[in-house]
């Protein structure tokens, strides 16, 4: 209770008394700032929703929505519902913040898509069964790179008009980089390829951590009809004039906090040449040994057959004696 007294000289002329009501709005901060988790996060969301009891308000539970390729975008929007749960005075308009491009509209208790941007046609949905609860959340599927940007949820009913803003960001994790190596004389070319979104930061580092000069190309992937599929094709190469090298390839997707690091070490010189010569000599020795073994086996087989068939063509037996029987008469 506050009290103020108005006086003229020593005479009290007027006394004013004022009652001050304080409302605790704990939890009204952006949830990403408070870093709350689990049950505290759930309670904070309930507190945010209860704030709307003080008057008409439209709020976005999250001011940034990150969507991974292949997943739908869920843009949350809550408003103070009409106490009678009557949808007839309810007007909901979702639009792009940059150019007021209409994404989805709902009024006269039904979807109004005549003024919807052709780009969003057949890709947006409102949860109509949740409207009487004050839930104007929008679903976009499939999500494309062009969807990145600012969005506004504008709601009107018998209690008032308000709007909330948020930002949608689209990304795709980069695939495992594919390495190919080509050599011409003493020059070696290393080439890495990968796909993802958005454009990454690509660098090559030398053995001592120095940044190397490379050649990197980015091209947007398209389908069979020439429509973007939401991926960048990255080709990054490094050429070394020395046949021996020790370098590291790095690719960083800052949006998704993805860091790929691939070290490469190639040793090619006299030691490698000697190693190749030794390998060739070993192969030759093995082949000669195999041929010698086959010769010995063939020789043994021939000797065995000779003994089995008895006398040879000269009439000699295996002991070198004449095989003809001589009959003696007495």
C-alpha positions in Angstrom: 0.0 0.0 0.0 1.4 3.4 -1.0 0.2 6.6 0.7 0.7 10.2 -0.4 -0.2 13.3 1.7 -0.9 16.7 0.2 -0.4 19.6 2.7 -0.8 23.4 2.7 1.4 24.8 5.4 0.8 22.6 8.4 -2.7 21.6 7.2 -3.4 18.2 5.6 -5.4 18.9 2.4 -5.6 15.4 0.8 -4.5 11.9 1.4 -4.1 9.4 -1.5 -3.7 5.7 -1.0 -2.7 3.4 -3.8 -2.6 -0.4 -3.9 0.3 -1.8 -6.0 0.1 -5.4 -7.3 3.4 -7.1 -8.2 3.5 -10.0 -10.7 6.5 -12.3 -10.9 7.3 -12.9 -14.6 10.1 -15.4 -13.8 10.7 -17.6 -16.9 9.8 -14.9 -19.4 13.4 -14.8 -20.6 14.4 -16.5 -23.8 15.0 -20.1 -23.0 18.3 -20.3 -24.8 19.6 -17.5 -22.5 18.6 -19.2 -19.3 20.2 -22.6 -20.3 17.5 -24.5 -18.4 17.0 -28.2 -19.1 14.7 -31.1 -18.2 11.9 -30.3 -15.7 13.0 -26.7 -15.3 12.6 -26.1 -19.0 9.1 -27.6 -18.9 8.1 -25.4 -16.0 9.6 -22.3 -17.7 7.4 -23.0 -20.8 4.3 -23.2 -18.6 5.2 -19.9 -17.0 5.6 -18.3 -20.4 2.2 -19.6 -21.4 0.6 -18.3 -18.2 1.9 -14.8 -18.9 -0.7 -14.5 -21.6 -3.4 -14.5 -18.9 -2.4 -10.9 -18.2 -3.6 -9.8 -21.6 -3.4 -10.9 -25.3 0.0 -11.9 -26.4 1.7 -14.0 -29.1 5.0 -15.6 -28.3 7.5 -17.9 -30.0 8.9 -20.6 -27.7 12.2 -20.4 -29.7 13.5 -17.5 -31.7 15.8 -19.8 -33.8 14.8 -23.1 -35.4 17.5 -25.3 -36.9 16.3 -27.9 -39.4 18.5 -30.8 -40.6 18.0 -32.0 -44.2 15.3 -34.6 -44.4 13.4 -33.3 -41.3 10.3 -31.1 -41.1 10.4 -27.6 -39.7 8.2 -27.0 -36.7 7.8 -23.2 -36.1 6.2 -22.8 -32.7 3.7 -20.0 -32.0 1.4 -19.6 -28.9 -1.3 -17.0 -28.4 -3.9 -16.0 -25.8 -7.0 -18.1 -26.8 -10.6 -16.8 -26.7 -12.3 -17.7 -23.4 -15.2 -19.1 -25.4 -13.0 -21.3 -27.6 -14.7 -19.7 -30.6 -12.6 -19.9 -33.8 -14.9 -17.6 -35.8 -13.0 -14.4 -34.9 -9.6 -16.0 -35.1 -7.2 -14.9 -37.8 -3.8 -16.4 -38.2 -1.2 -15.4 -40.8 2.2 -16.8 -41.2 4.5 -14.7 -43.5 8.2 -14.1 -44.3 9.7 -11.3 -42.3 11.9 -10.0 -45.1 9.2 -9.4 -47.7 5.8 -10.3 -46.1 5.4 -13.3 -48.5 2.3 -15.2 -47.2 3.1 -18.7 -46.2 -0.2 -19.8 -44.6 -3.4 -18.2 -43.5 -6.4 -19.3 -41.4 -9.6 -17.3 -40.9 -13.4 -17.9 -41.2 -12.6 -21.2 -39.4 -10.8 -22.6 -42.4 -7.5 -22.5 -44.3 -7.3 -19.6 -46.8 -4.7 -20.5 -49.4 -5.7 -18.3 -52.3 -3.0 -15.8 -51.3 -0.4 -18.3 -50.3 2.9 -18.1 -52.0 3.2 -20.8 -54.8 6.6 -21.7 -53.4 5.0 -23.0 -50.1 2.0 -24.7 -51.8 1.4 -28.2 -50.5 4.2 -27.9 -47.9 2.6 -26.1 -44.9 0.2 -27.4 -42.2 -1.5 -25.9 -39.1 -2.6 -28.0 -36.2 -6.3 -27.0 -36.4 -7.3 -29.2 -33.4 -4.8 -27.2 -31.2 -6.1 -23.7 -32.2 -8.6 -23.4 -29.5 -5.8 -24.0 -27.0 -3.8 -21.1 -28.4 -1.4 -23.1 -30.5 -0.7 -21.7 -34.0 2.4 -23.8 -34.7 3.3 -24.2 -38.4 4.8 -27.3 -40.0 6.8 -27.0 -43.2 7.8 -30.2 -45.1 10.0 -30.8 -47.0 12.3 -28.0 -46.0 14.5 -26.4 -48.7 17.6 -24.1 -48.5 15.4 -21.1 -49.7 13.3 -21.5 -46.5 16.2 -20.1 -44.5 15.3 -16.7 -43.1 12.9 -14.8 -40.8 9.2 -15.7 -40.1 6.3 -13.9 -38.4 3.3 -15.4 -36.7 0.5 -12.8 -36.6 -2.7 -13.7 -34.6 -5.9 -11.7 -34.0 -9.0 -12.6 -32.0 -11.5 -10.9 -29.7 -8.8 -10.2 -27.2 -6.4 -8.3 -29.5 -3.7 -8.6 -32.1 0.0 -9.4 -31.7 2.9 -11.1 -33.5 6.0 -13.1 -32.8 9.2 -13.5 -34.9 11.7 -16.3 -35.3 14.4 -17.5 -37.7 14.7 -20.8 -39.6 18.1 -22.2 -40.5 18.7 -25.2 -42.8 21.7 -27.4 -42.8 23.0 -30.9 -43.9 25.9 -32.7 -42.3 28.8 -33.3 -44.8 29.4 -36.8 -45.9 32.7 -38.6 -45.2 35.2 -37.0 -47.6 36.3 -39.3 -50.4 40.0 -39.3 -51.2 41.6 -39.9 -54.6 45.4 -39.8 -55.3 47.0 -39.3 -58.7 50.8 -39.2 -59.5 52.7 -37.8 -62.5 56.4 -38.2 -62.2 57.4 -36.7 -58.8 54.1 -34.6 -58.6 51.3 -35.9 -56.4 47.7 -34.6 -56.5 45.3 -35.2 -53.6 41.6 -34.6 -54.1 38.8 -34.7 -51.5 35.1 -34.7 -52.4 32.0 -34.4 -50.0 28.4 -33.2 -50.0 26.5 -31.1 -47.4 25.1 -27.6 -46.6 25.8 -24.7 -46.3 29.2 -23.9 -47.8 31.9 -25.1 -45.5 35.3 -23.7 -44.6 38.0 -25.8 -46.2 41.7 -25.7 -45.5 44.9 -27.7 -46.1 47.7 -27.6 -43.5 51.3 -28.6 -43.8 53.4 -30.7 -41.5 54.2 -27.7 -39.3 50.7 -26.3 -39.2 51.2 -23.8 -42.1 48.2 -23.1 -44.4 48.8 -24.6 -47.8 47.6 -23.2 -51.1 44.7 -25.4 -52.5 42.1 -25.3 -55.2 38.5 -25.7 -53.9 35.2 -25.7 -55.9 31.6 -25.5 -54.7 28.7 -26.6 -56.9 25.0 -26.9 -56.0 23.6 -30.4 -56.4 20.4 -30.6 -58.6 18.0 -33.4 -59.4 17.0 -34.8 -62.8 14.8 -31.7 -63.6 17.4 -29.2 -62.6 15.9 -28.4 -59.1 18.2 -27.8 -56.2 18.3 -30.7 -53.7 19.8 -28.7 -50.8 23.4 -29.9 -51.0 26.7 -28.5 -52.0 29.3 -30.7 -53.8 32.7 -29.7 -52.6 35.9 -30.6 -54.5 39.2 -29.6 -52.9 42.6 -30.5 -54.2 46.2 -30.0 -53.2 49.2 -30.5 -55.5 52.6 -31.5 -54.1 55.8 -31.3 -56.2 57.5 -33.8 -53.8 56.6 -37.5 -53.9 56.7 -37.5 -50.1 54.3 -35.4 -48.1 52.6 -35.0 -44.7 49.5 -32.8 -44.9 46.0 -32.5 -43.2 42.7 -31.7 -44.9 40.0 -29.9 -42.8 36.4 -29.2 -43.5 34.2 -27.1 -41.0 30.4 -26.8 -41.2 30.0 -24.0 -38.6 26.2 -24.0 -38.7 26.0 -27.7 -37.5 29.3 -27.5 -35.5 30.8 -30.3 -37.7 34.6 -30.5 -38.0 36.2 -33.1 -40.2 40.0 -33.5 -40.0 41.8 -36.1 -42.3 45.6 -36.4 -42.1 47.5 -37.8 -45.1 51.1 -39.1 -45.1 52.8 -40.4 -48.2 56.5 -41.6 -48.3 57.9 -42.4 -51.7 61.7 -42.5 -52.4 64.7 -44.8 -52.6 63.5 -46.9 -49.7 60.2 -47.5 -51.5 62.1 -48.4 -54.7 64.3 -50.9 -52.8 61.2 -52.3 -51.2 59.6 -52.8 -54.6 62.8 -54.5 -56.0 63.0 -56.8 -53.0 59.4 -57.8 -53.5 60.0 -58.5 -57.2 63.0 -60.7 -56.4 61.0 -62.6 -53.9 58.3 -63.4 -56.5 60.9 -64.6 -59.0 62.5 -66.9 -56.4 59.1 -68.4 -55.5 58.3 -69.1 -59.2 61.6 -70.8 -59.7 61.2 -73.0 -56.6 57.7 -74.0 -57.8 59.0 -74.9 -61.3 61.9 -77.0 -59.7 59.4 -78.8 -57.4 57.2 -79.6 -60.4 60.2 -81.0 -62.3 61.2 -83.3 -59.4 57.7 -84.6 -59.0 57.5 -85.4 -62.8 60.8 -87.2 -62.6 59.7 -89.3 -59.6 56.5 -90.3 -61.4 58.4 -91.4 -64.5 60.7 -93.6 -62.5 57.8 -95.2 -60.6 56.0 -96.0 -63.9 59.2 -97.6 -65.3 59.6 -100.0 -62.4 55.9 -100.9 -62.5 55.9 -102.0 -66.2 58.9 -104.4 -65.9 61.5 -104.8 -68.7 62.2 -102.0 -71.0 62.5 -102.0 -74.7 66.0 -103.6 -74.7 64.7 -106.6 -72.8 66.4 -105.6 -69.6 64.6 -105.8 -66.3 64.9 -103.3 -63.5 68.2 -104.8 -62.4 69.8 -104.5 -65.8 69.6 -108.3 -66.5 68.3 -109.9 -69.6 64.7 -110.9 -69.1 64.8 -113.9 -71.6 64.6 -117.4 -69.9 67.2 -119.9 -71.1 66.2 -123.6 -71.1 69.1 -126.0 -70.2 69.1 -129.6 -71.4 71.0 -132.3 -69.6 
